[in-house]
Amino acid sequence: MLKSTLIAACAGLLMSTGAWAADCAKMADEKKLAGAARTSFITKCEKDASPAASPACEKSAADKKLAGAAKASHLKKCMADEKAKKG
């Protein structure tokens, strides 16, 4: 379990923001997971691999009452905008 978490975290650091979902699905395929086990694995893998959103971005999403894909998209754009301002 720890090994898969570390692999997912390292993969997330090396890949662009949207690419880890495909890797998590590929890892689930390699483990021959199906049904609820596959869904749970992919969800945890994506969560572990995704960069943590800043508190300002989280607050912005909460203020807009975003959830699901809309929240994920907003956080991704917000984090990219913050990174661009810093760099």
Beta strands, then each sheet from edge to edge (+ up, - down):
end
